Amino acid sequence: MFDRSDPSSGTTPTLPSGRRRLRADPRIPSTSPPGEDDVSRLVGQVYDAAIGGEAWGTVVTGLRGLLGAESGALFPAGYGVPSDTAIHVGCDPAYIPPYNDYYVRKSPLVPLVPRLPAGSVFTNHMVVPERTYARSEYYNDHIRPQGKFSNISWLDAAIGGRRSYLCLWRQRWQPAWEPAALRVLAAVGPHLGRALEIQRRLAAAAPRAAAAAPPGLLAPRERDCLAGVAGGASSKQIARALGLSMNTVNAYLASAKRKLKAASRSEAVAMALSAGMIDV
């Protein structure tokens, strides 16, 4: 597992404000807020998915259960981009091709969402007034027939002009999204963005690693230290596990980075994983 500390360095994702939220049906109890253990377990699955040890569908399924959603989807290629690479959970497959071919461009959120700051967590009714949304072709011809009504979303930073996007849906009979749901997604979002970047680096480093990093390039201790980083351990924790000093661990990691010509520990781990030098 990778380091689960907040990669946003204490920066709280910006939440749009000032929009009117729907009132929950008082007959339907609110979803119980997730516990810290549940969130931590999900964050672990996020990083496992980044290095291929878990499926992204498991992550979306976990978030759906954690936040009481009816369905969800992760769009690694970017928001508003027609793509079959999206990961759908609980969605009717018959509605996916029409979305990719037409309705993705008809959502009233499309011109507004790209302007939001990286890391934004929001509901559709926080961005577009409910009346405007309910009158749209997108809602009446695509969303409403599926029984969906409100969604909660997370938006990544721009990468190559595209921004990864996660969306979870609730049906009309379900309660409005609670502030706790926004907070949980805001906490998980930075890890999700970091994991997607790790996955992109792994994919980019694979050809270079295979050609330029023969299996015997790294010394055994260098591989051990990189494996520790890949598992989410700090230099101090790696040192304790291997019976070394922390300075020695840092020296091994610096040597591994130099041999792999990597710019960071994360890139060195990505290259070593791609070349089969280490296991997690």
Protein Blocks (a to p, Z undefined) as FASTA:
>chain_A
ZZfbdfkgopacdddehiacddddfkbccdddddfklmmmmmmmmmmmmnopacfklmmm
mmmmmnopabdcddfkbghiacfkbccehiafklmmmmmmmmmmmpmklmmmmmpcehia
cdfklmpcfklmmmpmklmmmmmmnopabdcddddddeehiacdddddddfkbccddfkl
mmmmmmmmmmmmmmmmmmmmmmmmmmmmmmmmcfklpcfklmmmmmmmmnopafklmmmm
nopafklmmmmmmmmmmmnopabfklmmmmmmmnopacZZ
